[in-house]
Amino acid sequence: VMELLRIPPSLPILGGTVFPLLRQYRVYGTHHSLTWSSLQTTGRKQNLNGGRSAQCATSHGGASVSHANGAPKDSPLPDSLLRDARILYCASPAMGHNKEAHPESNKRVPAIVDALEKLELTPKHRGSQVLEIQNFYPASLDDVARVHSRTYITGLEKAMSKALDEGLIFIEGTGPTYATQTTFAESLLSAGAGITLVDSVVAASKLGLSPPLGFALIRPPGHHAVPEGPMGFCVFGNIAVAARYAQCQHGLKRVMIIDFDVHHGNGTCDAFYDDPDIFFLSTHQEAIPVLVR
């Protein structure tokens, strides 16, 4: 679940270094047969992803990332529906990305959909106020590469053949984070849901003063995934990809991300730590075990 908030232009730019006490940490991850480098690091890489201008036209591992993937995209919904809507949502349950008895299984999204139905918070009960966007596209590799390294992205894609042979593989040790043969494609689709909502909310904001909220009901989750790889059940940083897309595709300079979870969103924090245009606020209860002072 994620909501992208834009800071009004009248407010001062808030610095990206929100949590100075988190500068020093040590991460221990299990290195697997995928092609990205070991996740074991000491300290923190400086300027891990640079600022917005660097990410809208830069390269990762020698592969060029386009400035904006073409012209700004239109919402898949007509203007008449966008004017009346209060909530737009996309659901991407990633049913093939599953490990039975694992806390991050394919039962999560259907359970939330069922709960929303019981609470009468679906289009069936709310009419035009709540709209589901069903026909959305996966994120492109360039979209994801604004946040994650090309080495990681291509390594994960290649690992799908191993997952096809073995049925399920573990790609990182802190969850452990697993993958199946559909993980790569379904992770791109879930990141694409966030991008579609950005397009739709931006389009709606041009039609009136009270645009709807965007609600992405998606998995695999993303806020622990670091730029160089997966972590803590998370594969791609969905909210981070959406935030960079909002900047690069729509020119929204400043973005605020509110992360509400039991654990600190270390991956999102790491992606934007040195970017003064993205303010990351985490209301976590405690840091995940792999982060120590």
C-alpha positions as CSV (number, residue, x, y, z in Angstrom):
1,V,0.0,0.0,0.0
2,M,1.4,3.4,-0.9
3,E,0.4,7.0,-1.2
4,L,2.5,9.5,-3.1
5,L,2.3,13.0,-1.6
6,R,3.5,16.1,-3.4
7,I,4.8,19.0,-1.3
8,P,3.2,22.3,-2.3
9,P,5.7,24.6,-4.1
10,S,5.2,27.2,-1.4
11,L,6.8,25.1,1.2
12,P,10.6,25.0,1.6
13,I,12.6,22.1,0.2
14,L,13.2,19.6,3.0
15,G,16.6,18.0,3.2
16,G,17.1,14.4,2.3
17,T,19.2,13.5,5.3
18,V,16.3,12.9,7.7
19,F,17.8,10.3,9.9
20,P,21.5,11.1,10.5
21,L,21.8,8.3,13.1
22,L,21.2,5.8,10.4
23,R,24.4,6.8,8.5
24,Q,26.5,4.0,10.0
25,Y,25.3,0.5,9.7
26,R,26.5,-2.9,8.7
27,V,24.4,-5.2,6.5
28,Y,24.9,-8.9,6.3
29,G,23.2,-10.8,3.5
30,T,23.7,-14.2,2.0
31,H,25.3,-14.2,-1.4
32,H,23.5,-16.6,-3.8
33,S,24.1,-17.7,-7.3
34,L,22.6,-14.6,-8.9
35,T,24.9,-12.3,-10.7
36,W,24.8,-9.2,-8.5
37,S,27.5,-8.6,-6.0
38,S,27.4,-9.7,-2.4
39,L,25.1,-7.8,-0.2
40,Q,27.6,-7.6,2.6
41,T,28.7,-4.0,3.0
42,T,30.4,-2.0,5.8
43,G,29.2,1.5,6.3
44,R,27.2,3.3,3.7
45,K,27.9,4.1,0.1
46,Q,27.8,7.8,-0.5
47,N,25.8,9.2,-3.3
48,L,24.3,5.8,-3.9
49,N,21.8,7.0,-6.5
50,G,22.5,10.7,-6.7
51,G,19.9,13.3,-7.2
52,R,16.9,13.5,-9.4
53,S,18.7,15.0,-12.4
54,A,21.2,12.1,-12.3
55,Q,18.5,9.5,-12.2
56,C,16.4,11.0,-15.0
57,A,19.4,10.7,-17.4
58,T,22.1,8.3,-16.2
59,S,23.4,4.8,-16.6
60,H,23.7,1.8,-14.4
61,G,26.4,-0.7,-15.2
62,G,26.9,0.8,-18.7
63,A,23.2,0.5,-19.7
64,S,21.6,3.8,-20.6
65,V,18.5,4.9,-18.7
66,S,16.3,7.2,-20.9
67,H,15.4,10.6,-19.6
68,A,11.7,10.0,-19.4
69,N,10.7,7.0,-21.5
70,G,9.0,9.2,-24.0
71,A,6.2,11.7,-23.5
72,P,4.1,11.8,-20.3
73,K,1.6,9.0,-20.3
74,D,-2.2,9.5,-20.1
75,S,-4.3,7.9,-17.4
76,P,-6.2,4.7,-18.6
77,L,-9.4,6.3,-17.2
78,P,-11.4,8.9,-19.0
79,D,-11.6,12.4,-17.5
80,S,-15.2,12.0,-16.6
81,L,-14.4,9.2,-14.2
82,L,-11.3,10.9,-12.8
83,R,-13.3,14.0,-11.8
84,D,-15.7,12.1,-9.6
85,A,-13.2,9.6,-8.1
86,R,-11.9,9.9,-4.5
87,I,-9.8,6.8,-4.6
88,L,-8.1,5.0,-7.5
89,Y,-6.5,1.6,-6.9
90,C,-4.7,-1.1,-8.6
91,A,-4.4,-4.7,-7.4
92,S,-1.4,-6.9,-8.3
93,P,-1.5,-10.1,-6.2
94,A,1.4,-11.9,-7.8
95,M,-0.2,-15.2,-7.4
96,G,2.7,-17.1,-8.9
97,H,5.2,-15.5,-6.4
98,N,4.4,-17.8,-3.5
99,K,5.9,-20.0,-0.8
100,E,3.4,-21.8,1.4
101,A,3.5,-21.0,5.1
102,H,5.8,-18.0,4.3
103,P,4.6,-14.7,5.9
104,E,4.8,-13.0,2.5
105,S,2.6,-15.4,0.5
106,N,0.0,-15.0,-2.3
107,K,-2.8,-15.0,0.3
108,R,-2.1,-11.4,1.3
109,V,-3.7,-9.3,-1.4
110,P,-6.9,-11.5,-1.7
111,A,-7.3,-11.2,2.0
112,I,-7.2,-7.4,1.8
113,V,-9.6,-7.4,-1.1
114,D,-12.0,-9.5,0.9
115,A,-11.7,-7.2,3.8
116,L,-12.4,-4.1,1.7
117,E,-15.5,-5.8,0.3
118,K,-16.8,-6.6,3.8
119,L,-16.2,-3.0,4.7
120,E,-18.1,-1.9,1.6
121,L,-15.1,0.1,0.3
122,T,-15.1,-1.3,-3.2
123,P,-16.5,0.1,-6.5
124,K,-19.5,-2.2,-6.0
125,H,-20.6,-0.3,-2.9
126,R,-19.0,3.2,-3.6
127,G,-19.8,3.6,-7.2
128,S,-17.7,6.2,-9.0
129,Q,-16.0,7.3,-5.8
130,V,-13.8,4.2,-5.8
131,L,-12.4,3.0,-9.1
132,E,-10.1,0.1,-9.8
133,I,-7.7,0.4,-12.7
134,Q,-7.3,-3.1,-14.1
135,N,-5.6,-2.6,-17.5
136,F,-2.2,-1.4,-16.4
137,Y,1.3,-2.2,-17.8
138,P,4.4,-3.5,-16.2
139,A,7.2,-1.0,-15.3
140,S,9.9,-0.9,-17.9
141,L,13.4,-1.9,-17.1
142,D,14.4,1.8,-17.4
143,D,11.7,2.7,-14.8
144,V,13.2,0.2,-12.4
145,A,16.8,1.2,-13.2
146,R,16.2,4.7,-11.9
147,V,16.3,3.0,-8.4
148,H,18.0,-0.3,-8.8
149,S,21.3,-1.2,-10.5
150,R,21.2,-2.8,-13.9
151,T,23.4,-5.6,-12.6
152,Y,20.7,-6.6,-10.1
153,I,17.9,-6.3,-12.6
154,T,19.5,-8.5,-15.2
155,G,20.8,-10.9,-12.6
156,L,17.2,-11.4,-11.3
157,E,15.9,-11.9,-14.8
158,K,18.5,-14.5,-15.5
159,A,17.7,-16.3,-12.2
160,M,14.2,-17.0,-13.4
161,S,15.5,-20.0,-15.4
162,K,17.0,-21.4,-12.2
163,A,13.6,-20.9,-10.5
164,L,11.9,-22.6,-13.4
165,D,14.1,-25.7,-12.9
166,E,13.9,-25.8,-9.1
167,G,10.5,-24.4,-8.5
168,L,11.6,-21.9,-5.8
169,I,14.9,-20.3,-5.0
170,F,16.2,-18.1,-2.2
171,I,17.7,-14.9,-3.5
172,E,18.6,-13.2,-0.3
173,G,19.1,-14.3,3.3
174,T,17.4,-11.8,5.6
175,G,13.8,-13.0,5.0
176,P,14.7,-15.2,3.6
177,T,13.6,-13.6,0.3
178,Y,12.4,-16.2,-2.2
179,A,11.7,-16.2,-5.9
180,T,9.7,-18.4,-8.3
181,Q,9.7,-18.4,-12.1
182,T,7.1,-15.6,-12.2
183,T,8.8,-13.3,-9.7
184,F,10.5,-11.1,-12.2
185,A,7.5,-10.5,-14.4
186,E,5.1,-10.1,-11.5
187,S,7.5,-7.6,-9.7
188,L,7.6,-5.5,-12.9
189,L,3.8,-5.6,-13.0
190,S,3.4,-4.5,-9.4
191,A,5.9,-1.6,-9.9
192,G,3.8,-0.7,-13.0
193,A,0.7,-0.4,-10.9
194,G,2.4,2.4,-8.9
195,I,3.4,4.1,-12.1
196,T,-0.1,3.9,-13.5
197,L,-1.5,5.5,-10.3
198,V,1.0,8.3,-10.6
199,D,-0.1,9.0,-14.2
200,S,-3.8,8.9,-13.1
201,V,-3.5,11.1,-10.1
202,V,-1.4,13.7,-12.0
203,A,-4.0,13.6,-14.8
204,A,-6.8,14.1,-12.3
205,S,-4.9,17.0,-10.6
206,K,-5.2,18.9,-13.9
207,L,-9.0,18.5,-13.8
208,G,-9.7,19.9,-10.3
209,L,-8.4,21.0,-7.0
210,S,-9.2,17.7,-5.2
211,P,-7.6,14.8,-7.1
212,P,-8.2,11.3,-5.9
213,L,-5.7,9.3,-3.8
214,G,-3.8,6.4,-5.4
215,F,-3.8,3.1,-3.6
216,A,-1.5,0.3,-4.9
217,L,-2.5,-3.1,-3.4
218,I,0.5,-5.0,-4.6
219,R,3.2,-7.5,-3.9
220,P,6.0,-8.5,-3.7
221,P,6.6,-5.6,-1.3
222,G,9.4,-3.2,-1.8
223,H,10.6,-0.9,1.0
224,H,13.4,-3.2,2.2
225,A,14.9,-3.7,-1.3
226,V,18.1,-1.8,-1.6
227,P,19.5,-0.4,-4.9
228,E,21.9,-3.3,-5.3
229,G,19.5,-6.2,-4.5
230,P,16.5,-7.7,-2.7
231,M,16.1,-7.7,1.1
232,G,13.5,-8.7,3.7
233,F,10.9,-10.3,1.3
234,C,11.2,-7.3,-1.0
235,V,12.2,-7.4,-4.7
236,F,11.8,-4.0,-6.3
237,G,11.3,-0.7,-4.4
238,N,7.8,0.0,-5.7
239,I,7.3,3.3,-4.0
240,A,10.8,4.4,-4.9
241,V,10.2,3.5,-8.6
242,A,7.0,5.5,-8.5
243,A,8.6,8.5,-6.9
244,R,11.4,8.7,-9.4
245,Y,8.9,8.2,-12.2
246,A,6.8,11.2,-10.9
247,Q,10.0,13.3,-11.0
248,C,11.3,12.2,-14.3
249,Q,8.1,11.7,-16.3
250,H,5.9,14.4,-14.9
251,G,8.5,16.9,-13.6
252,L,7.3,16.8,-10.0
253,K,10.4,18.1,-8.3
254,R,9.6,17.4,-4.7
255,V,8.1,14.2,-3.3
256,M,7.2,13.1,0.2
257,I,7.0,9.4,1.1
258,I,5.4,8.4,4.4
259,D,6.3,4.8,5.3
260,F,4.1,3.2,7.9
261,D,5.2,-0.3,8.9
262,V,6.6,-2.2,11.8
263,H,10.0,-2.1,10.2
264,H,12.1,0.8,8.9
265,G,11.9,1.2,5.1
266,N,15.7,1.0,4.8
267,G,15.6,0.4,1.0
268,T,13.6,3.4,0.2
269,C,15.6,5.5,2.7
270,D,18.9,4.3,1.0
271,A,17.6,5.1,-2.5
272,F,16.9,8.7,-1.6
273,Y,19.3,9.4,1.3
274,D,21.3,12.0,-0.7
275,D,18.4,13.5,-2.7
276,P,17.2,16.8,-1.1
277,D,14.1,16.7,-3.3
278,I,12.6,13.5,-1.7
279,F,11.6,13.6,1.9
280,F,11.3,10.1,3.5
281,L,9.4,9.7,6.7
282,S,9.3,6.3,8.4
283,T,7.0,5.6,11.4
284,H,8.5,2.2,12.0
285,Q,8.2,0.5,15.4
286,E,11.7,-0.9,15.3
287,A,14.6,-1.4,12.8
288,I,14.9,-4.7,11.0
289,P,17.4,-7.0,12.6
290,V,20.0,-6.7,9.8
291,L,20.5,-3.0,10.6
292,V,22.8,-2.3,13.6
293,R,24.6,0.8,14.7
